[in-house]
Amino acid sequence: AKSPNRRKLLLVLADGAPYDRATAQHHGRDWMEAHLHQTVRAVEAAGIELWALGATDALGRFYRRHQVVAREALLGEALFQTLSQALLSPRRGQATPERER
């Protein structure tokens, strides 16, 4: 039996907005962004708390909970801060604005 207290978290590490030259040439850049939005909605609808950590402000267009890392050297620290924030935040649906971006 599943424990009612069990949480599912997914932390995405990203280099920025979704863009791959070959896929964009085949489907168009808008397709890639639409696919990411659709995937994010599906993950959240499945009850999984989604967090993102990445290199650009573009993350905010796709992920409600995200943190931008300004320099590669800060990635480790940002990863632990984001994990701490995720684990210490209220359960899904109860997040406070201070803990989400």
Secondary structure, DSSP 8 states (H G I E B T S, - for coil): ---TT---EEEEEESSS---HHHHHHH-HHHHHHHHHHHHHHHHHTT-EEEEEESSGGGGGT-SSEEE-SSGGGHHHHHHHHHHHHHHS--TT---GGG--
